[in-house]
Structure formats: C-alpha cells, structure tokens
Amino acid sequence: MPSTTRKNIKNPPFTSDTLLRQEMMRTYLTGLMNSSNQDKFCCLSPEVMEPIYNGSTRMNPATIFINSGSEEDIQYIREQAIKRGEEVSLAMTGHTCHFDGPNDQGRDTANTKYLAYDSTEISSLQKKEVHRSGIIEVRNIMDNIMNKREMIVSFISRGPVGSPVADPTLQMTDSFYVTHSEYILYRMMRPAAFSKDVAAKGYFFVNFHSSGELTPERVSANLHNRRIYMDVERFRSYSMNAQYAGNSIAPKKINHRFANMNNLRNYFGKRLDEHMFITGFQIQGEIIYFAGAYPSGCGKTGTAMTGSHLIGDDLAKIFIDVESGEVRAVNPEKGMFGIIEGVNEKDDPETMKILREEGNEVIFSNILIHEKKPFWVGMGEPLPLNGRNFEGDWSKEDGKPASHKNGRFTVELNGLENFDLETENPNGVKISAFLFGGRDYTTMPTVIKAHNWMNTIVHGAIIRSATTATEIGADGSEKRSPFANEAFFPGPLGQYIKHYEAFGENPDIAEGNLPSGFQVNYWLHKSARRTLAPGEEDGLLGEKQDTKVWMRIMALMHQGKVETIWTPIGHVPKYRDLKRLFSEILGKEYPKTTYNMQFSLYIDNLLNRVSMSINEFAEEKGMPDDFFHVLDTWRRDLSALKSIIGPVVRPDQIIEYVTANIPE
C-alpha cells in the first residue's frame, strides 16, 4: 500500500483564465447572498469555493446562507427549523423534536453505494456503482432540487480544531434540521480558518444533501429516488431525498467512510478511523481509556456512559503520537446522536439528567409528543393515552409502539456529568485497550482478552451480530459485522486487516503502549446456556447495568492487577474478582452458576464460529496468513479441549487441568 500523502486538491497553473473563472464563481455565488453572507464568504479560498459553485449551479437554490458557526448564525438556523416545520418546539426551553417519514427511519443500505473507478476495489460487503454512471444518475436527481429554497453552507472540523487528524468538511444542505444537528454534533469553523486548514492538510470532504420535495407533513416525498452515493475517488457525497440523520448528516458515517479510505491510501498502518466510543475509568489515580466498537443498537452509547471520563460514544480517530510512542485518539464529534428506546432513570441516570434538565439543547427524533412533552418506549414511566409521533396521530388503543425503535436524541457531550475536558485536546488521549462486540446470543463468553495483536484483529474481524432497527428492513437475523465497522470502510477486507496488522506492528509505538484487545458479549441469552423452565421467557443472562462491572474488570485485566484464566481463544477473568466487583459496584450478588454460563466455553458453538469465519475470510483477497494461523490454532486447541473435558468447559475445569498437568 502507498504510504505517501496524496493531495486531493489539484490547483491548475495560475493564468488570467483562472482568475476570470474564480471571479465568475464569486460573482455568481455572492449574487445569491445578502450583504451579511457576502461578508462571511469573502475570505473563502478558490478550492473551497468551487464545490459550492458546482452544487449551487446544479441544485439551483434561491438563496445561500453562509453558516460561520457564530451564535447569531445558529440562532437563525434554530428559528428556521421551527418556522419551516422541520422541528417542533417542546415545553422545555431548547428542546425540539423532528419527525422523519414512516419509511425514512434508518440507514438505506439498498441505495447506499460507493462510486469508484473500475480499478478501485471495494469491500465485498458493500455496493459499488461505476463512477461515471453513478455521477450522471445522481446529478440528474440533483437538478433543480433546491429550487425556491435556501442552501446552507457549513464549514466543519471532524475532530478538535487544530488536531493533526481532524478532517476539514464542507456541508451543503437545504435542511435546517440537518444543520442544527451538525451544530450540536461538530465543531463549526469560520470560512477563513477552514480555508487555511484545507491548504495545510491538502484534502477536504465535500457533501451535497437535499431533503427533496416534501409532503404536507414535511417528510421527503420521493423516497424512490433516495440515493446516498459516495465518490471515494474525490471524497464527495450525494445524499438526495433523505431526512433520516444517518443518511443526511454527512460528517457522521458518510465522511467516516472517506476517512477510512484516506487512511488506506495515505496513512497505511499509521491511523485508524473506527466505529468506537472512547471512555475512561479512573482506577487508583490512573485513567484507563478504552476504545470500543459495537454495531449500532448494541449498547455502545450505554457502555460509553459507564465511564467516569467520557470522550465520545460513537466514532474514534486513532493515531500514533511519534514523540511519546503512544496510541492516542480524538472524537471527531462533540455531541451524541443516541438511540433513545430503553433509556431510563435506573439504567441511564446520566443521560436522563441531560434529557430532563433545563439548560441543555436537545433534538429528539421520532418519539411521541403529548402536551409538548417527549415520551418513548422503555423510559420506565407510564405513557400517555394519545399524542403525535412519526406516523401522525397516535393512540394507545391502536396497539402500535409509541416511538420508533430507532428514535434518537441529539445533545452536546459537555452537558453530561462525566464529560472529559480532554475531549477538546487536539492531541487526544492515550488508548489502553480496544473492545469489540455485537449482539451475539449464543457463542462468545462475556469478556475475553486476546492473546496478542493478531488475536485482537481476529476477535474484531469475526464479530457477528443480529441486525437492528438502525437499518431499514432489518429483521433481527445475524450477519457479519467485522470490527463493527463493516458498513463504513470502503476498501477490501483483506486490505483493512493488513492495515490493522501494520498499525500494531508500527515501530513508532513504544514498548508497552500497544493497546490490549478484548471481545465482549453482553447479549448471551438464557436459552443458549440452559433449559428454560416451563413458561419462562427467554432473555439476557445479565442486566444492562452489569456493563459497569465488565468495563472495570477489563481495566484491571489490562493493568495486570487481577489473575486471569487461559483459554484457547484468550484469557477470561476469575470468579472471585467478579463477585467482589458486583458487590462493590452494584451492591448485588453474582452467583457462580451465572458466572459459569457467561464464561464457560461452549465448544461446538465456538468451533462453528471458527469454521464459518475461515470460510468467509478465505473468499477475501489479500488476507494475511497469520490471520488464518490464529483461527487454525483456535480450532485445534478447542477440539483438543473438547476431547479432554467435554463439549462445555467451565473456567475452573481449565484451572484444574492446568494444575494437574503442567509442572510448576
């Protein structure tokens, strides 16, 4: 893989024709602005001006608003979101609600495609469209789509301003809801500062979005023409006829994809852009920061919130600090776009506080409103008899859910009590461990620590997870979810895994600073570990709040402050330490029977997972041999353990075997 930085910006030789063209662009664009916006626009560099010119001449807005991120600008955006019906005001000051259409409630995987040249390889798990034909198709949809509307242009830093890994990001949209959300989620930049950042970094991401024609209910009318196309050759995105934030707020997952491709091309083995939270735990005066990757809807935000020092709940830009030899990370966001179903006072007191107290700006989406107050499924309180939700008028008698399973809340992180001021540190925080997990109902133990770096990669790559309401058409079936990032890296899986391997082997990482690796599984079901009693409902073996214990034991395992038990696939914690932590942290008993169900090796299930993974990854091009060596070793040792002990191996049986057969 090439490791030299490719400059995305290609300035033509300076001539009088160039000057004339630049003046033509400026004249055309300022003609769509009032004097205030012209003043903000005047300091913009030609390379940033050009995509704005291209977008406006095609989408044909009536006016252009330049969002500089000032309080005056954001107040205008808030007011317009209400005035135009994209949001409705709630009883609490600063709280609003947005409704997407009934069929616009998740990521549109069917119409999400990468636009790439024939020679550019794309992940086998994603959809590719031939570059030129895709551009022509989406441009035809874009033509005049903003007619009689205002285009909002925002200048965004995906990461703390001044960070070497922050991505300069340009957003053009006709949605004030999208811009309002981006103000909460990202750091806005002044046009002049943005132009300087682009010049220094040599690239920027460009995003075109339009909600398209709206129905009287203010939802996108032409969902048959919904397209989320990403040009990975030029880092440009086109999101048309879409309102759901996962499809329309481009700096989030759309530009996360671009960052991944940028790393493969220009920072191979040097940077990782991951679908990970970043949260810290203070233990005896030291803060241990974890970066954790779980697919959307699998408890990632709730897990992040258990930390005493929260940096972020969704995305992480990970890099090697050459001076210190540390692996460090920043959050490209400054806000949270969290799933709200099941958020309640018992399990999520920190989140509930920010959703219930004055002084916090909150955008709810696709929940129930009654008398200007928000309600949602699983909030732990009685729901009203009627109200309004994303489908219109709602009545409890109809038997339909009050809120959508993918209903959301958007807030700034700095309103949370566990917010870490290091979030705005351009140099990020030191990462001690990577966690990987998903909705695995049957197979993996609850916590397992990888033997080494390649084992960490394998644990991340073989994740399988039940689909959730974050995707349109999800039916709960299990699918591959490598690194919980499979939907967001454009390149081939083989390249991505080699990139991970090279990162861990980078000599710039000082000895002792390579993060530990864990696979976690909070989703084991009772029926996978024992026979249910007559009439007993299936469900999770543990409780949501148990996450606080799992995070603490992993911190102690990373530090080497607790003993662990070797297994073929990694190390598991001992019962005595978990029993103590459950008592200290949650004040409850932790039965040995529960421990055995959560940490025993159900070998037939594990062997099935290993075989399935070997077969799937054998189809991927360019896979490293060491990857398969790990899986082959797991299969060999699991098979041996089954023949020695049996199909279910308890942790204490491994201890007994080691004690009896390995000399001191």
N, C-alpha and C positions, 0 to 999 in steps of 0.2 A: 504494500500500500504506500502511496506517496505520503511524505510527511511534511513537505514544504507548503507554506500557506498560499492558497490560491486566492488572488484578489478577484472578488466578484465585480468590482467597479472597473469599467474599462473606459476611460476618458479618451475621446478622439483628439487628434492633434488640434491645437488651438489655431483657428483661422477666422477670417471675417465672417464666413458662412456659419461657423459655430456660434459666434457672438450674435449673429442675426437670429439664429434659431432659439437661442436662450432668451433673447428679448421677446420673441414671438410667444414663447411659452409663458413668460412672466406677464405679458400684456393680456393674453387670453385668460389666465387664471385670476389675475387681480380684477379683471372685468366682472368676475363673479363674486367679488367680495366688497363689503363696505370698508370704509376707511380704517376702522379698528382692526379688521382682519388683514388688511393690506399692510399695516404697520408690523403685525406679528410675522407676516410672511416674508418681509423684505430681506431678512438675513439668511434665507434658506439657500443652500448650495445648489448648483445646477443638477448634480447627480441625484439629489433627493427630490428636486422639483420635477424631474422628468416623469417618474411613475405617476405623480399626481396629475400631471398634464395628460398622460396617456389614459388614465382612468376617467378623468372628467370629460374628455372629448368623446369617449365611448359611452359612458353611462349617462351623460347629459344632465347633470344636476342644475337646478335653477340658481342655487347659491352655494357658496363654500364657506364653512366656518372653520377657522384655524384654532384648534384646542391646544393652548400652551400649558395647560395644567394649572393655571392660576385659579384662585378662589372665585374670581369673577367669571371665568370661563366655565368652571364646573357647576356653578350655581345656575348659569344659563342652561346647561345640559340637564340638570335635575328638573328645572321648570319645564323644559320642552318635552321631557319624557312623560311628565304628568299631562301636560296640555294636549299632547298628541295621542294619549291613551295607551302608550306603551307600558306605563306603570300606573298604579293607583295608590293614593296616599292611605296610610293606616293611622290608627289612633295615636300611636306613639310618634313623637317628632323624629324625623329622619328615617322612619320605616316606610317602605313601599312594597308593593307586590306586582310581579309581572306574570302574565299567563302566556304560555306557548299554546299552539293549537293541539287538539287531541292526538294528531298524528305527527307531532313535531316535538317529541318528548325524550329523545335520546340521540346518540351518535348514529348518523345514517351510514352504516357500513356498506350498504349496497351501492351508494353513489359517492363514496369516498375513494378517490383514485389518485395515483401518482402519475404525473405527466413526465415522461422520460424518453430519452433517445433510445433507439433500438439497441445500442451498445451498452446502455446502463442497466445493470442487473438490479432487480427489485426483490424484496423478500417474498418467498413462496407463500407467505400467509397474507399477502396484500394484493391489491388490484392495480394493474398498470394499464395506462392508456398511452397510445403512441403520441408523442409530444405534439406534433403539428396538428393532428386531427382533434386532440383534446382542446388545444388552444382555440381552434376555429369554433368548435362546438360551444365552449363556454363564452366566447366573445359574442356569439350570436344571441345567447341568453342575456348577456350584459347590455346589449344595445338599448339605450334609452331607458334602462331600468330605474334610473333615479330622476326621470322626468318630473318636473314640478316639485322636487324635493331639495332638501339641503344636504350636502355632503359634509360630514365632519371628518377632519384630518387630525390625527393624533400622533405624537412622537413619543415612543415608549422605550424604556430601558428594561430588558428582560434580565433583571439582576440589579443589585445595588449600583447606583450611579458611580462610575469610576472603577468598577470591578473589571479585571482583565478578561473575564469570561462572560460579561453581560452582553446580550445581543441587542444592537440598535434595531428597532422595529417600527415600521410605518404602517398605520392603520387608516384605511378609508372606508367609511360606512355611512348609511343613511339611517341608522338606528341609534336613537339617543339612549335607549336601554343598554345597548352594547357598549357605548362609550361610557355611560355611568358605571357599568360593571367594571370596565377596564380601569377607570379611575380608582376604584376601591382595590382592585387586584394588582395593579402595576404602578411603577414609578413613571410619572409623566416628565417629559423634558421640554425645555424651550427649543424652538426651531434652530437657533444658532448653536446651542450646545449639542443638539442632535447631529447637526451637520459636521461639527468637529469630531464627534465620536465616530461617525461613519468614515470620515477621512483617516482617522487613526487606525481603525480596525480593518478597513478595506472591504467590508461587506455590510449589508443590512437586509432584513427581511421585509417584504412588501406584501400587504394584504388588502384585497378588494372584497367588500361584503355589501350585500343588499338584501333586505327582507323581502324585496319584490312587491308585487301588488298585494294589498291587504284586503281582507274581508271586512264587513261592517263590525265584526268582533275584534278587529285589529290583529288577525293572525294571517300568516302567509297563505295566499290563495293558490299558488301554482307549485304545490309540492311535487307534482310530476316532473317539474323542471328544477328540482332541488339538486344542486351539484356542490360538492366540496372537493375541488381539484387542487392539487399541489404540484407546482412546477419545481421539481427538485434540481433542475439544471440552472435555474435563475433565482431560486428562493422567492417565488411569488405564489400567493394562494388566491383562489377564487371561490368564495362561498356565496352562492346565489339562492334566493328563495328559501331562506332558512332563518329561524329566530332562536332555536334552542342554543344555549350558550356554548355547549360542546362543539357545535358546528359553526358558530358565528364569531365567538371571541377568539380570534386567530392567535394572539400571543400565547394562548394556553397550549392545547395539544397540537394544533396545526404547526406552530413555529417550534414546538418541541421536536417535531419530526425533522424540520430543517436543521435544528441544532445537531441532531444525531447524524444526519448526512454530512454536515460540515465537519464533524469530528472524524468520520470515516475518511473523508477526503484530505483534510488538512491538519488534524491533530491526532493521528492514529497512535493509540497507546498512551496518549497524554491527557485526554479529557473524556469524561463520561457524562452524558445527559440522560438522567434516569427518572422513571416514574416513581419517585421515592419521597417520603416525608423525611424531615430532618428534625430530630428531637433529642434533648439531652436529659440525663439523670445525674443529680448530684449525689455522689457516694463518698463519704469521708473526705470532703473538701475538694474532690475532683469531679469535674463534669464530663461524663461519658456521652458523646454524641453518636447516635445511631442514624443511619440512612436506611429506610425500609420500603421495599417495593411490594405492594399488593395491588391486584387489579381493582378497578373502580367498583365500589359497592361491596368490598370485602373487609371493611373495618379499618381502612388506612387512616382516615381522619380521627376516628375514635382512639386508635393506638397512639397517634402522634400527640393527642391531647393528654395522654397519661404522663408525658414528660414534664419535668419541672422547668425545663428551658426549651420552649418551642421556637423553632426557626421556620418551619413550614410543614404543610400537611399533604403536599401532592407532588411537587417536582424538585429535582436537585441537579445543580450544575457542579460536577465533581472534577477536581483538577489537582495536580501535584505542585506544591509550593517548593520550588527548587532550593531556595535558601534554607528552609527548615527541614526539607525532606519529608514533609507531612502530606497526607492526603486530606484535602480540605474541600469544603462545599459551601455554595451560596444557594439561596432560594431565589429563582427567577421572579417570584411573585412576592407581594407584600400583603396579600389578602387570602381569603379562604372561600372556595366555592364548594360547600359541603352538602352531602345528602342529608336531608332533614328527617326522613322517616325513621322512627325509633329513637330520636334524640329526646331524652327525658331527664328529669331532675336527679333521679337516682344514679344513672349511669354516666351522665354528661353534665355535671353541675357547672363546669367552667363554660361550656358552650351555652347552656340555658341562661346563664347570667348575662352574657353579651346579647342574647336574643330578647331579653326581658327588661333590661335596664335602659333608662334614658341616657343619651349621650353617645350612643353607638349608631352609626349609619348601617342599615341592613336592607338588602333587597331579598325578599322572599320570592320564590317562583313555584307555581303550580301546586300551591297548598289551598286550604279552604279559608275563606274570609267570612266572618259573621260579625256584624256591627263594627266593622273596621278593625277587627282583631284577628290574628292568624291562628289557625289550628291545623294539626296534621296527625296522621296515623302514628300511633306509638308514642305520643307525647306524655302519656301517663296521666292524662286528665280527661274528664268527660267531654265529648264533642257536642256541639250544638245540634239542634234538630234540623237546621237548614242553613243555607249560605250560598256562596258562589265559589266555584273552583274552575279549573282549566276547561271543563266541559260546559260551563254555564251555571244555571241554577242547580243546586244540589239539595237533596232531601235525604235524611237518614232512612226514611221509609223505603227508598228505592233500592237499598242494599248495596249500593256502589261505594267504593272507597272514597273517603273524604278528600284525600290528597293523592297525588301520583307517587308511585314508588321511587321515582327519580326526582321528586320535588327537592328544591335546593334552598340554601341560604348563602348570601354573599356578604362577607364582613371583612373589615381590616383586622389583621392579626394583632395589632398593637392595643386592641381593646380587651384582649384576654389577659387574665392574671398571670399566666405562665409564659407570656411573651418574652422572648430573649432579645435584649437590645443589640446583641451581636448579629441579629438579622440584617442590620444595615451596614455591617462591616464589609467593605469591598473585598477583603481578603478571606472572608468566610470563617468557618470553624473546622477544627480537626475532627475527622470522622474515624471512629474506632471500630465500627462493625457495619456490615451490610446484612440486612434481613430480607428474605424472600418468602412470600406466602400467597395462598389463594384459598378459595372455597373447596377444600379437599375433604370430603365427607367420610372417607374410608381408609386412607392409606398411611400417610406420614405421621410420625409422632408429633406431639405438640411443639416441642423445641428440640432442635438438633444442631450441634456446632460442627461445621465442616472440618475435615482433617487438614486441608491445605488450600491454597488458592485455586487450583484446578477443581478440587472438590467443591469449593464455593461456587465456581462457574457452573458446574453440573447441577448443583442444587437450584441455582437460579434458572437454569435453562429448562429443567424438566417439570416446572410447575404446571399443573393442570387445575382448572378452576371452573366451577359452574358459572354459566353466563348470568348476568344480572340486568336489571331494568335500565342500566346506563346505555344499553344498545337497543335500537329499535328491532323488534322481533325476537328478542331473547326469550328462550323457553326453559332456562334452568339447566339445560344439558351441559355436560362437561366438555371443555375444549382446551387445547394447548394454550398456555399463556407464558411463554418464556420471558423471564425477568419481569413479568407483569408489564412489559413494555412492547409486546409484540405488535400492538396496533399502531405504535408510534415510531418504529425505526424502519426507514425505507429500504435499507441495504439488505443483502442476503444474510441469512442467519449465520452461515459459516464465517463471513467477514466480521460480523458483530462479535462472535465468540472469540475469534482471533484478536480482535480489538481489545476485548476484556482480558485475554491472556497476556497481551503485550502490556496493558496497563499495569497488571500485577507484577510483571517482570521488569518494569521500568527501573533502571538503576538510580534514577533521581529520588526514588522512595528510600529513605534511610532505614537501616535495620531496626526492626521493632515497630515500624509505623504502618505496615501493611494491614488494612482492616481485617478483622476476623469475619467469618461468614456463617450465617445461620439460615436454616429453613424453619419456618414457623407454621403451625397449623392450628388455628383456634376453632376450626369448623368440624372436628370429628363428631359424628353422630352416635348416639347410644346404640342404634341397631347394628353399627359396624363393629361393635366391641362386646355386645352381649345380647341375649334373647330378651325381647321386651315382654313385660308382664301382660296378661290379658287386659285389653282396654287401655294400655299405656300408650301415650303419644310419643312418637319419635322426636328427637330434638338434639340440641348440643349437649355434649358431656359436661361442659363447664358453663360459666356465666360470663357476660360481657366484661364485667369489672375485673375478672381474673387476669386480663391483659396487664394490669399493673404489676402483678407478680411475675408474669413471663418476661416482661421487659427488665425487671430488676435482676432476675436470675441470669439473663443473658449478659447484663453488665458485669456481674460477678464472675461469670464464666470467662468473659473476655479478659478480665483483670487477673485471672488465675487465683481468685480468692475463695473458690469452692472446688471441691473434688468433683470429677465427672466420671462417667462410665463409658468405656469404649464400646462402640458397635461397628459393624462393617460400613455403615453409611455416615458415621460421625459420632460425636460424644453427646450423651444425654445427662441431665442433672440428677443428683441423688435425691431420694425421697425426704431425707431428714432436713435438707436445706429448703425444699419447697414447703414442707409442713411448717417450718419456722416462719417463712416469709408470708404464707397465707394467714398465719396468726398475727404477725406484726403489722402487715399492711392492710389486711381486710378484716381482721378480727374474726376469722371463721376457721372451722375445722377443714382439713384436707385429708380425706380417707385414703388409706393405702390402696383400696380397691379402685378408686378413681385414678390414682397415680399409675397403677398397672395398666389400666385401659388406655390412658393417654400416652404412655411411654413404652409399652411393650412393642416388640416387632412382630407384626402380623405378616409373616414372611411371604406367603402366597401373594398377598396384595402388593408387597414391595417388589417381588420378582416380576409380577405382571407389569408394574410401572417401569421397571428397568428394561424389560424386553420391548415394551411399547416405545420407550424413548430411543433405544438403539435403532429400532426400525425406522422411526420418524426422522432422526437426525442422519441416518445413512443416506437419506434422499437429498440432503442438503449438500451443495457444492462447497469444497474448500474447508471441510471440517478438520480440526487438528486431531492427530492420532491420540494424543494424551487424553482427550475428551472421552473417547471410546474405551481407553485403558481404564479410566475410573469406573465406568459403568460395568465393564467386564469384571473388574475386581469386586465390585459390589455383588454382582450376580454369583461369582464363585464363592465368596465368603458367606453370603446369605444362604446359599444352598448347603454349604458345609454345616452352618449353624442349625439349619432345619434338620439335617440328618443326625446331628448330635443331641439336640434338645427337643425339637419338635416344631410344629408349624406356628406356634405362638411362643415367643421368647420374652420372659419378663426380665427387667433390668437386674434383679437380684440373682437370676439364674446365670446371667453372664458373669457377675461377680463371683459366684460360686465356682463356675467353670474355670475362670482365670486363677482363682485362689488354689484350686485343686491341681491344675495342670502346668502352671508356669512357675518355675523355681524363683525364689526371692533373690 
